[in-house]
């Protein structure tokens, strides 16, 4: 596996992570300030004399020696496998100073900039997803701890301004999609923290108007006008004045709500927003159902649901209600046909939340919740070497079968793939493999149907299970001239004909 090198974070406290996502120990604040100063330079050489002046208001006598000590420690932390006396690849000496030579996308701020630039040219739905990902990189104020330093101030301010632009671009995209309620919720916090941003006030007022809250929209505009006059001594700009006039006239061009169905959605969402308290548990219960529906819509719905799912889990855990958290986690019973994880870090966080919730649930009852939590642990561990995944899958299936609940059982079986009999055979566990073959359900009629039947056929042939093999080959016969795999080509088991055994006798029945 290629070493992709460390990654660096400045959208919050200055930090670094290794290729596996583990935080790299950077020692003291001087070490972090050296790293931050070099990141600000974007690969350019910073002379030793400049570094000394930037690090110390009153440099000590041996400031240059101290700086070299900091650099040496950083090099050891960033390249722990570098042989002694081998030249550094990342934090390099170049002429009169030092430079940090790393790919642009290894710095979270550079990736954030690129995402925002790309999002501006994307369709609204894709723009929202890209901006959600970009804004998710922020862990706190840019260059936290150093933002007031002269060498960092301009860069920190620039990134903060770009974040504001990204939030407003996301709101514009949500409005274009007819999701004014989501835009309004985000913009309230944004305007509270950045009251001088006229465009944010304009978007908030427009979003409120499109959710049927004309009075609230006008109140926002009047509040913006007052704040601008009192805090900055300026009058509201033409965009705010024009919007206020249009709202008072109820200009038709403001109500771009899309189809009648979209308008009904916005009206119901607005009514729900008014009726249900902001911290109500009912909101999270409703969110869980929406995320499941979003994930099943296909297209961009699945990545959007994945991104928002973790936010819902975090919010549920913050309420300290393990039963609610179990419902939020368990509601996401989305079929998982891939053998590898798209986002290992997100998967680990979901697993950790599920494990915490399992431990916090009352001992008596909640077997259905436990089965779903265990199935989640198994699903989010697929493709890893952690033995907890298969163990959780077996326990989930046991609980689901005992409950005699088809929905829970389907989710639990989703955690144990059709390859399980073959995996057990590979470990020499023939009896367990036979039991697993008998418990394997018929593959669903999706893009992997033939591939999953081929796995069943292969296991049945090795186990000499005649009835199971006949069932599999009967199902595969209409696809004899096709390839057994996903339509994308990501997974294939070769021609279906190879699994039909047309030139081989069926093994005898048991």
NUMAR-729870 format. One record per residue (C-alpha): residue in one letter; x, y, z. Coordinates in pm, whole numbers. Layout:
! residues N
node res=A	east=X	north=Y	up=Z
...
***
This chain:
! residues 510
node res=X	east=0	north=0	up=0
node res=X	east=138	north=342	up=-98
node res=X	east=220	north=577	up=187
node res=X	east=8	north=884	up=122
node res=X	east=196	north=1084	up=384
node res=X	east=69	north=1296	up=670
node res=X	east=-223	north=1538	up=649
node res=X	east=-235	north=1880	up=812
node res=X	east=-517	north=2072	up=973
node res=X	east=-541	north=2447	up=1023
node res=X	east=-922	north=2482	up=1013
node res=X	east=-921	north=2472	up=1392
node res=X	east=-626	north=2397	up=1620
node res=X	east=-311	north=2335	up=1416
node res=X	east=-257	north=1962	up=1401
node res=X	east=-130	north=1677	up=1184
node res=X	east=-246	north=1322	up=1121
node res=X	east=-59	north=1022	up=986
node res=X	east=-174	north=820	up=684
node res=X	east=-403	north=610	up=908
node res=X	east=-575	north=915	up=1053
node res=X	east=-399	north=906	up=1391
node res=X	east=-303	north=1238	up=1548
node res=X	east=71	north=1305	up=1530
node res=X	east=225	north=1432	up=1855
node res=X	east=370	north=1776	up=1778
node res=X	east=501	north=1851	up=2129
node res=X	east=478	north=2213	up=2243
node res=X	east=330	north=2538	up=2108
node res=X	east=660	north=2646	up=1948
node res=X	east=664	north=2329	up=1737
node res=X	east=306	north=2398	up=1628
node res=X	east=386	north=2760	up=1550
node res=X	east=678	north=2656	up=1326
node res=X	east=451	north=2412	up=1143
node res=X	east=171	north=2668	up=1113
node res=X	east=412	north=2935	up=983
node res=X	east=540	north=2699	up=713
node res=X	east=186	north=2598	up=613
node res=X	east=97	north=2966	up=571
node res=X	east=392	north=2997	up=332
node res=X	east=235	north=2736	up=96
node res=X	east=561	north=2560	up=12
node res=X	east=773	north=2874	up=-17
node res=X	east=1098	north=2903	up=176
node res=X	east=1078	north=3099	up=501
node res=X	east=1423	north=3232	up=599
node res=X	east=1554	north=3138	up=942
node res=X	east=1575	north=3505	up=1038
node res=X	east=1206	north=3554	up=953
node res=X	east=1105	north=3246	up=1150
node res=X	east=1295	north=3372	up=1454
node res=X	east=1125	north=3712	up=1433
node res=X	east=783	north=3548	up=1390
node res=X	east=826	north=3306	up=1678
node res=X	east=964	north=3545	up=1940
node res=X	east=882	north=3906	up=2020
node res=X	east=1213	north=3911	up=2209
node res=X	east=1429	north=3628	up=2067
node res=X	east=1662	north=3450	up=2314
node res=X	east=2037	north=3443	up=2252
node res=X	east=2027	north=3094	up=2100
node res=X	east=1704	north=3143	up=1905
node res=X	east=1849	north=2987	up=1588
node res=X	east=1963	north=2679	up=1781
node res=X	east=1622	north=2648	up=1944
node res=X	east=1454	north=2678	up=1604
node res=X	east=1670	north=2397	up=1466
node res=X	east=1570	north=2182	up=1762
node res=X	east=1202	north=2244	up=1686
node res=X	east=1254	north=2160	up=1319
node res=X	east=1439	north=1838	up=1403
node res=X	east=1156	north=1729	up=1636
node res=X	east=895	north=1806	up=1372
node res=X	east=1087	north=1605	up=1113
node res=X	east=1097	north=1303	up=1344
node res=X	east=724	north=1333	up=1408
node res=X	east=627	north=1377	up=1043
node res=X	east=863	north=1113	up=901
node res=X	east=909	north=854	up=1177
node res=X	east=1042	north=592	up=934
node res=X	east=1313	north=810	up=781
node res=X	east=1656	north=647	up=820
node res=X	east=1920	north=835	up=1021
node res=X	east=2100	north=1105	up=821
node res=X	east=1865	north=1058	up=525
node res=X	east=1743	north=1394	up=388
node res=X	east=1397	north=1503	up=495
node res=X	east=1126	north=1481	up=227
node res=X	east=862	north=1706	up=383
node res=X	east=1012	north=1973	up=608
node res=X	east=1316	north=2055	up=398
node res=X	east=1614	north=2287	up=429
node res=X	east=1635	north=2511	up=126
node res=X	east=1892	north=2789	up=99
node res=X	east=1853	north=3034	up=387
node res=X	east=1555	north=2869	up=552
node res=X	east=1295	north=2596	up=567
node res=X	east=991	north=2495	up=362
node res=X	east=710	north=2244	up=402
node res=X	east=683	north=2059	up=72
node res=X	east=359	north=1858	up=77
node res=X	east=75	north=1807	up=-175
node res=X	east=-185	north=2082	up=-167
node res=X	east=-466	north=1837	up=-86
node res=X	east=-286	north=1722	up=229
node res=X	east=-378	north=2054	up=398
node res=X	east=-743	north=2084	up=500
node res=X	east=-755	north=2455	up=415
node res=X	east=-637	north=2393	up=59
node res=X	east=-893	north=2117	up=12
node res=X	east=-1161	north=2346	up=152
node res=X	east=-1072	north=2618	up=-99
node res=X	east=-1087	north=2375	up=-390
node res=X	east=-1420	north=2231	up=-279
node res=X	east=-1577	north=2577	up=-255
node res=X	east=-1442	north=2672	up=-598
node res=X	east=-1574	north=2349	up=-751
node res=X	east=-1914	north=2383	up=-583
node res=X	east=-1978	north=2718	up=-749
node res=X	east=-1990	north=2545	up=-1088
node res=X	east=-2196	north=2241	up=-985
node res=X	east=-2572	north=2181	up=-1004
node res=X	east=-2750	north=2270	up=-680
node res=X	east=-2781	north=1917	up=-541
node res=X	east=-2417	north=1834	up=-604
node res=X	east=-2311	north=2175	up=-474
node res=X	east=-2483	north=2111	up=-141
node res=X	east=-2305	north=1778	up=-101
node res=X	east=-1967	north=1926	up=-190
node res=X	east=-2016	north=2220	up=47
node res=X	east=-2135	north=1994	up=329
node res=X	east=-1810	north=1802	up=291
node res=X	east=-1606	north=2122	up=274
node res=X	east=-1767	north=2284	up=578
node res=X	east=-1731	north=1958	up=770
node res=X	east=-1353	north=2006	up=764
node res=X	east=-1378	north=2295	up=1011
node res=X	east=-1297	north=2203	up=1372
node res=X	east=-1285	north=2558	up=1512
node res=X	east=-1148	north=2901	up=1415
node res=X	east=-881	north=2891	up=1144
node res=X	east=-527	north=2870	up=1287
node res=X	east=-673	north=2857	up=1638
node res=X	east=-413	north=2976	up=1886
node res=X	east=-219	north=3168	up=1621
node res=X	east=-487	north=3370	up=1441
node res=X	east=-375	north=3693	up=1613
node res=X	east=-12	north=3651	up=1511
node res=X	east=86	north=3901	up=1237
node res=X	east=202	north=3621	up=1008
node res=X	east=-125	north=3425	up=1041
node res=X	east=-387	north=3699	up=1072
node res=X	east=-443	north=3768	up=702
node res=X	east=-466	north=3398	up=615
node res=X	east=-701	north=3322	up=906
node res=X	east=-924	north=3615	up=807
node res=X	east=-925	north=3503	up=444
node res=X	east=-1032	north=3150	up=536
node res=X	east=-1301	north=3280	up=771
node res=X	east=-1436	north=3498	up=492
node res=X	east=-1433	north=3202	up=254
node res=X	east=-1623	north=2993	up=508
node res=X	east=-1893	north=3261	up=522
node res=X	east=-1910	north=3259	up=144
node res=X	east=-1941	north=2877	up=145
node res=X	east=-2229	north=2888	up=394
node res=X	east=-2413	north=3141	up=181
node res=X	east=-2344	north=2949	up=-140
node res=X	east=-2487	north=2640	up=27
node res=X	east=-2796	north=2835	up=130
node res=X	east=-2840	north=2958	up=-228
node res=X	east=-2823	north=2597	up=-348
node res=X	east=-3077	north=2481	up=-90
node res=X	east=-3314	north=2758	up=-194
node res=X	east=-3275	north=2651	up=-557
node res=X	east=-3375	north=2299	up=-451
node res=X	east=-3685	north=2423	up=-271
node res=X	east=-3538	north=2345	up=74
node res=X	east=-3592	north=2686	up=227
node res=X	east=-3648	north=2543	up=575
node res=X	east=-3297	north=2390	up=584
node res=X	east=-3146	north=2711	up=452
node res=X	east=-3323	north=2920	up=718
node res=X	east=-3204	north=2697	up=1003
node res=X	east=-2838	north=2731	up=899
node res=X	east=-2858	north=3101	up=822
node res=X	east=-2992	north=3197	up=1164
node res=X	east=-2669	north=3085	up=1330
node res=X	east=-2460	north=3237	up=1051
node res=X	east=-2618	north=3583	up=1077
node res=X	east=-2594	north=3577	up=1456
node res=X	east=-2220	north=3521	up=1437
node res=X	east=-2157	north=3751	up=1139
node res=X	east=-2412	north=4035	up=1157
node res=X	east=-2223	north=4250	up=905
node res=X	east=-2281	north=4005	up=616
node res=X	east=-2568	north=4161	up=424
node res=X	east=-2598	north=3868	up=185
node res=X	east=-2657	north=3632	up=478
node res=X	east=-2943	north=3852	up=604
node res=X	east=-3090	north=3866	up=253
node res=X	east=-3083	north=3488	up=216
node res=X	east=-3233	north=3434	up=562
node res=X	east=-3521	north=3670	up=489
node res=X	east=-3583	north=3504	up=152
node res=X	east=-3575	north=3156	up=308
node res=X	east=-3824	north=3257	up=577
node res=X	east=-4054	north=3412	up=318
node res=X	east=-4050	north=3092	up=112
node res=X	east=-4156	north=2889	up=415
node res=X	east=-4464	north=3108	up=454
node res=X	east=-4321	north=3329	up=730
node res=X	east=-4359	north=3676	up=579
node res=X	east=-4368	north=3859	up=914
node res=X	east=-4051	north=3684	up=1030
node res=X	east=-3880	north=3770	up=700
node res=X	east=-3963	north=4140	up=739
node res=X	east=-3848	north=4133	up=1101
node res=X	east=-3512	north=3991	up=993
node res=X	east=-3465	north=4268	up=737
node res=X	east=-3550	north=4539	up=990
node res=X	east=-3315	north=4386	up=1245
node res=X	east=-3037	north=4376	up=984
node res=X	east=-3093	north=4740	up=896
node res=X	east=-3074	north=4839	up=1264
node res=X	east=-2757	north=4638	up=1328
node res=X	east=-2580	north=4780	up=1024
node res=X	east=-2668	north=5134	up=1127
node res=X	east=-2580	north=5093	up=1496
node res=X	east=-2267	north=4878	up=1464
node res=X	east=-2115	north=4999	up=1137
node res=X	east=-2286	north=5331	up=1080
node res=X	east=-2398	north=5237	up=729
node res=X	east=-2733	north=5204	up=556
node res=X	east=-2861	north=4872	up=427
node res=X	east=-2750	north=4801	up=71
node res=X	east=-2975	north=4791	up=-235
node res=X	east=-3019	north=4411	up=-221
node res=X	east=-3175	north=4427	up=128
node res=X	east=-3391	north=4729	up=42
node res=X	east=-3513	north=4567	up=-279
node res=X	east=-3600	north=4240	up=-106
node res=X	east=-3798	north=4421	up=163
node res=X	east=-3998	north=4604	up=-103
node res=X	east=-4061	north=4280	up=-293
node res=X	east=-4182	north=4103	up=22
node res=X	east=-4420	north=4385	up=105
node res=X	east=-4557	north=4362	up=-251
node res=X	east=-4549	north=3978	up=-237
node res=X	east=-4377	north=3979	up=-572
node res=X	east=-4440	north=3652	up=-761
node res=X	east=-4070	north=3603	up=-846
node res=X	east=-3990	north=3545	up=-475
node res=X	east=-4197	north=3227	up=-456
node res=X	east=-3980	north=2992	up=-656
node res=X	east=-4090	north=2685	up=-466
node res=X	east=-4086	north=2445	up=-759
node res=X	east=-4369	north=2195	up=-806
node res=X	east=-4694	north=2183	up=-603
node res=X	east=-4544	north=1889	up=-416
node res=X	east=-4243	north=2102	up=-324
node res=X	east=-4469	north=2379	up=-196
node res=X	east=-4663	north=2131	up=19
node res=X	east=-4333	north=1998	up=155
node res=X	east=-4220	north=2347	up=252
node res=X	east=-4557	north=2426	up=416
node res=X	east=-4554	north=2104	up=619
node res=X	east=-4190	north=2160	up=716
node res=X	east=-4268	north=2514	up=826
node res=X	east=-4566	north=2395	up=1033
node res=X	east=-4350	north=2126	up=1192
node res=X	east=-4078	north=2382	up=1264
node res=X	east=-4330	north=2603	up=1446
node res=X	east=-4504	north=2324	up=1636
node res=X	east=-4215	north=2112	up=1762
node res=X	east=-3967	north=2252	up=2012
node res=X	east=-3614	north=2288	up=1869
node res=X	east=-3466	north=2038	up=2115
node res=X	east=-3755	north=1789	up=2095
node res=X	east=-3661	north=1422	up=2060
node res=X	east=-3938	north=1392	up=1804
node res=X	east=-3723	north=1594	up=1562
node res=X	east=-3445	north=1337	up=1573
node res=X	east=-3689	north=1048	up=1538
node res=X	east=-3831	north=1216	up=1228
node res=X	east=-3481	north=1288	up=1096
node res=X	east=-3386	north=921	up=1120
node res=X	east=-3676	north=822	up=898
node res=X	east=-3596	north=1094	up=647
node res=X	east=-3231	north=987	up=629
node res=X	east=-3332	north=629	up=553
node res=X	east=-3565	north=746	up=277
node res=X	east=-3296	north=977	up=140
node res=X	east=-3042	north=693	up=131
node res=X	east=-3281	north=472	up=-66
node res=X	east=-3354	north=735	up=-332
node res=X	east=-3026	north=666	up=-511
node res=X	east=-2818	north=923	up=-696
node res=X	east=-2685	north=1186	up=-460
node res=X	east=-2927	north=1085	up=-184
node res=X	east=-2705	north=814	up=-40
node res=X	east=-2390	north=1027	up=12
node res=X	east=-2607	north=1305	up=156
node res=X	east=-2768	north=1062	up=402
node res=X	east=-2427	north=924	up=500
node res=X	east=-2294	north=1272	up=569
node res=X	east=-2594	north=1377	up=780
node res=X	east=-2631	north=1046	up=963
node res=X	east=-2333	north=1111	up=1186
node res=X	east=-2470	north=1452	up=1281
node res=X	east=-2796	north=1288	up=1386
node res=X	east=-2609	north=1030	up=1597
node res=X	east=-2404	north=1300	up=1767
node res=X	east=-2714	north=1504	up=1845
node res=X	east=-2892	north=1198	up=1987
node res=X	east=-2599	north=1105	up=2210
node res=X	east=-2576	north=1461	up=2341
node res=X	east=-2931	north=1423	up=2476
node res=X	east=-2812	north=1134	up=2697
node res=X	east=-3098	north=905	up=2590
node res=X	east=-2961	north=562	up=2483
node res=X	east=-3305	north=438	up=2374
node res=X	east=-3344	north=734	up=2138
node res=X	east=-2988	north=686	up=2011
node res=X	east=-3059	north=318	up=1947
node res=X	east=-3363	north=413	up=1740
node res=X	east=-3163	north=668	up=1541
node res=X	east=-2889	north=416	up=1464
node res=X	east=-3124	north=124	up=1399
node res=X	east=-3352	north=317	up=1167
node res=X	east=-3076	north=331	up=906
node res=X	east=-3136	north=-26	up=785
node res=X	east=-3016	north=49	up=434
node res=X	east=-2907	north=-251	up=221
node res=X	east=-2527	north=-278	up=202
node res=X	east=-2405	north=-465	up=-104
node res=X	east=-2043	north=-353	up=-109
node res=X	east=-1768	north=-543	up=65
node res=X	east=-1558	north=-238	up=152
node res=X	east=-1626	north=86	up=334
node res=X	east=-1651	north=418	up=150
node res=X	east=-1541	north=620	up=454
node res=X	east=-1350	north=417	up=717
node res=X	east=-1326	north=709	up=961
node res=X	east=-1701	north=773	up=952
node res=X	east=-1766	north=400	up=985
node res=X	east=-1544	north=379	up=1295
node res=X	east=-1738	north=665	up=1454
node res=X	east=-2070	north=495	up=1380
node res=X	east=-1940	north=169	up=1528
node res=X	east=-1818	north=352	up=1839
node res=X	east=-2161	north=517	up=1884
node res=X	east=-2337	north=182	up=1840
node res=X	east=-2107	north=13	up=2094
node res=X	east=-2161	north=293	up=2347
node res=X	east=-2535	north=266	up=2299
node res=X	east=-2529	north=-113	up=2340
node res=X	east=-2350	north=-70	up=2672
node res=X	east=-2590	north=203	up=2788
node res=X	east=-2920	north=28	up=2707
node res=X	east=-3112	north=-121	up=3004
node res=X	east=-3038	north=-491	up=3048
node res=X	east=-3399	north=-605	up=3020
node res=X	east=-3585	north=-573	up=2690
node res=X	east=-3474	north=-381	up=2382
node res=X	east=-3373	north=-700	up=2197
node res=X	east=-3484	north=-555	up=1864
node res=X	east=-3274	north=-243	up=1930
node res=X	east=-2979	north=-463	up=2027
node res=X	east=-3013	north=-669	up=1709
node res=X	east=-3013	north=-355	up=1494
node res=X	east=-2717	north=-207	up=1682
node res=X	east=-2518	north=-529	up=1646
node res=X	east=-2606	north=-547	up=1276
node res=X	east=-2484	north=-188	up=1241
node res=X	east=-2152	north=-278	up=1407
node res=X	east=-2114	north=-570	up=1166
node res=X	east=-2206	north=-369	up=857
node res=X	east=-1979	north=-78	up=941
node res=X	east=-1689	north=-319	up=1013
node res=X	east=-1705	north=-500	up=680
node res=X	east=-1378	north=-526	up=498
node res=X	east=-1173	north=-488	up=819
node res=X	east=-988	north=-753	up=1015
node res=X	east=-1168	north=-676	up=1339
node res=X	east=-1323	north=-1002	up=1472
node res=X	east=-1594	north=-794	up=1638
node res=X	east=-1772	north=-759	up=1303
node res=X	east=-1847	north=-1131	up=1241
node res=X	east=-1921	north=-1179	up=1612
node res=X	east=-2175	north=-893	up=1606
node res=X	east=-2333	north=-1032	up=1287
node res=X	east=-2385	north=-1375	up=1446
node res=X	east=-2531	north=-1225	up=1763
node res=X	east=-2761	north=-996	up=1562
node res=X	east=-2894	north=-1292	up=1364
node res=X	east=-2953	north=-1496	up=1681
node res=X	east=-3152	north=-1215	up=1843
node res=X	east=-3351	north=-1148	up=1525
node res=X	east=-3449	north=-1513	up=1480
node res=X	east=-3557	north=-1533	up=1842
node res=X	east=-3774	north=-1224	up=1800
node res=X	east=-3942	north=-1368	up=1487
node res=X	east=-3944	north=-1018	up=1337
node res=X	east=-3892	north=-1033	up=957
node res=X	east=-3776	north=-670	up=931
node res=X	east=-3517	north=-707	up=1205
node res=X	east=-3404	north=-1042	up=1063
node res=X	east=-3359	north=-892	up=716
node res=X	east=-3140	north=-619	up=860
node res=X	east=-2940	north=-870	up=1064
node res=X	east=-2885	north=-1096	up=764
node res=X	east=-2770	north=-790	up=571
node res=X	east=-2473	north=-784	up=810
node res=X	east=-2365	north=-1141	up=723
node res=X	east=-2293	north=-1149	up=344
node res=X	east=-2360	north=-1445	up=110
node res=X	east=-1987	north=-1519	up=121
node res=X	east=-2012	north=-1636	up=482
node res=X	east=-2037	north=-2013	up=399
node res=X	east=-1724	north=-1984	up=184
node res=X	east=-1540	north=-1791	up=454
node res=X	east=-1625	north=-2059	up=709
node res=X	east=-1509	north=-2327	up=468
node res=X	east=-1183	north=-2141	up=425
node res=X	east=-1136	north=-2168	up=802
node res=X	east=-1209	north=-2542	up=797
node res=X	east=-1545	north=-2505	up=972
node res=X	east=-1749	north=-2732	up=743
node res=X	east=-2045	north=-2788	up=975
node res=X	east=-2080	north=-2417	up=1048
node res=X	east=-2054	north=-2346	up=675
node res=X	east=-2339	north=-2587	up=606
node res=X	east=-2555	north=-2418	up=871
node res=X	east=-2471	north=-2080	up=720
node res=X	east=-2563	north=-2204	up=372
node res=X	east=-2903	north=-2320	up=496
node res=X	east=-2960	north=-1981	up=663
node res=X	east=-2859	north=-1780	up=355
node res=X	east=-3165	north=-1603	up=210
node res=X	east=-3244	north=-1579	up=-159
node res=X	east=-3059	north=-1283	up=-314
node res=X	east=-3274	north=-975	up=-374
node res=X	east=-3349	north=-886	up=-739
node res=X	east=-3082	north=-618	up=-773
node res=X	east=-2757	north=-566	up=-963
node res=X	east=-2575	north=-827	up=-754
node res=X	east=-2838	north=-1101	up=-779
node res=X	east=-2642	north=-1328	up=-1012
node res=X	east=-2316	north=-1274	up=-823
node res=X	east=-2478	north=-1369	up=-493
node res=X	east=-2641	north=-1679	up=-645
node res=X	east=-2298	north=-1778	up=-779
node res=X	east=-2155	north=-1756	up=-427
node res=X	east=-2435	north=-1980	up=-303
node res=X	east=-2378	north=-2224	up=-590
node res=X	east=-2006	north=-2242	up=-522
node res=X	east=-2058	north=-2309	up=-151
node res=X	east=-2327	north=-2570	up=-221
node res=X	east=-2098	north=-2750	up=-466
node res=X	east=-1808	north=-2763	up=-221
node res=X	east=-2040	north=-2877	up=59
node res=X	east=-2208	north=-3131	up=-178
node res=X	east=-2550	north=-2995	up=-92
node res=X	east=-2760	north=-3111	up=-388
node res=X	east=-3088	north=-2927	up=-314
node res=X	east=-2912	north=-2594	up=-249
node res=X	east=-2703	north=-2632	up=-563
node res=X	east=-3008	north=-2717	up=-775
node res=X	east=-3192	north=-2412	up=-641
node res=X	east=-2899	north=-2185	up=-720
node res=X	east=-2844	north=-2323	up=-1070
node res=X	east=-3214	north=-2302	up=-1150
node res=X	east=-3210	north=-1933	up=-1054
node res=X	east=-2895	north=-1873	up=-1261
node res=X	east=-3004	north=-2062	up=-1575
node res=X	east=-3180	north=-1765	up=-1744
node res=X	east=-2856	north=-1565	up=-1711
node res=X	east=-2627	north=-1836	up=-1852
node res=X	east=-2483	north=-1604	up=-2117
node res=X	east=-2424	north=-1310	up=-1882
node res=X	east=-2151	north=-1204	up=-1643
node res=X	east=-2206	north=-1249	up=-1270
node res=X	east=-2129	north=-909	up=-1122
node res=X	east=-2240	north=-559	up=-1047
node res=X	east=-2334	north=-337	up=-1338
node res=X	east=-2051	north=-99	up=-1254
node res=X	east=-1789	north=-369	up=-1300
node res=X	east=-1671	north=-322	up=-943
node res=X	east=-1740	north=-687	up=-858
node res=X	east=-1754	north=-986	up=-1090
node res=X	east=-1743	north=-1362	up=-1051
node res=X	east=-1694	north=-1421	up=-1422
node res=X	east=-1941	north=-1580	up=-1666
node res=X	east=-2253	north=-1728	up=-1508
node res=X	east=-2206	north=-2035	up=-1728
node res=X	east=-1894	north=-2126	up=-1530
node res=X	east=-2109	north=-2167	up=-1220
node res=X	east=-2382	north=-2376	up=-1382
node res=X	east=-2167	north=-2690	up=-1412
node res=X	east=-2324	north=-2784	up=-1746
node res=X	east=-2046	north=-3033	up=-1812
node res=X	east=-2035	north=-3166	up=-1455
node res=X	east=-2283	north=-3388	up=-1274
node res=X	east=-2465	north=-3245	up=-974
node res=X	east=-2338	north=-3381	up=-642
node res=X	east=-2572	north=-3632	up=-482
node res=X	east=-2822	north=-3508	up=-225
node res=X	east=-2759	north=-3559	up=142
***
